[in-house]
Amino acid sequence: MTRKPLMAGNWKMNLDHFEATSLVQKLAWALADADYDSEKSECVVLTPFTDIRSVQTLIESDKLPLGFGAQDVSAHDSGAYTGEVSATMLQKLNCSYVTVGHSERREYHAETDEIVNAKSRKVIEAGMTPIVCVGEGLDIRKEGRQVEYTVAQVEGAFAGWSAEEVAQVVVAYEPVWAIGTGEVATPEDAQEVCAAIRASLGSSFGADVADTVRVLYGGSVKASNVKEIMAQPDVDGALVGGASLKAEDFTPIVTFYA
Ligand SMILES: O=C[C@H](O)COP(=O)(O)O
């Protein structure tokens, strides 16, 4: 099966809605200038909640070849959960993707695999695609336990799910030590864990699921290293932080195939 590469920009807590509109316009212009072919990669921006309406309006009204989504979601449907945003609310804004369980959420907001599981399920139930983030810290990497640690996170994220549900997700492998540090995992490091994630999905949910689910790599992806990372057979895209904040940095990542 051919898995279409997904190049997703996670803006994190950057860019207000004015800046968001400006970046989307610049990105659309730069992609057109680079002869971007949306058949060869899918380009998505994951914005702060406050930017989504502005980004949606721009992308839909100008029919830009970009997807958009959010960086987190509530595990609850509605009610007395001050400050939270439900999957249904995001779906009503036409979001396609929602990042769940990013290492910054796990670290600063104590998100466990159980919470990631519950949130991802809400995203699926609302008809969107969760980008479920997993990955080891430096201590685990130094002990050489990156595969077992990351595979256990994947098993926890989808415990109790059906194969049909898991077939709808995207998994992002982000070694925490490579996020925002300039330390990029080697292509072989990325391949090792992405392949193990795929193998785990295969043994738990079947070969079709393993063939279908896109596994992304994230952690200091840049124009200068994207091609070698994307050349790995089990890497189906990138989750990009810092380099997604400028059109001139993100465009060559999205058009890595050129
Ligand atoms: O979600 C994106 C990752 O945290 C990677 O961030 P980075 O590209 O700035 O290292």
The ligand as a Tripos MOL2 file, in Angstrom:
@<TRIPOS>MOLECULE
LIG
   10     9     1     0     0
SMALL
NO_CHARGES

@<TRIPOS>ATOM
      1 O1          5.5930   18.6860   17.2600 O.2       1 LIG1
      2 C1          6.7120   18.9450   16.8500 C.2       1 LIG1
      3 C2          7.8810   18.5180   17.5740 C.3       1 LIG1
      4 O2          7.7720   18.7640   18.9230 O.3       1 LIG1
      5 C3          9.1840   18.8850   16.9550 C.3       1 LIG1
      6 O3          9.5520   20.2100   17.2360 O.3       1 LIG1
      7 P1         10.8670   20.7900   16.5410 P.3       1 LIG1
      8 O4         10.7100   20.5550   15.0660 O.co2     1 LIG1
      9 O5         10.8880   22.2350   16.8900 O.co2     1 LIG1
     10 O6         12.0360   20.0170   17.0970 O.co2     1 LIG1
@<TRIPOS>BOND
     1     1     2 2
     2     2     3 1
     3     3     4 1
     4     3     5 1
     5     5     6 1
     6     6     7 1
     7     7     8 2
     8     7     9 1
     9     7    10 1
@<TRIPOS>SUBSTRUCTURE
     1 LIG1         1 GROUP 0 **** ****
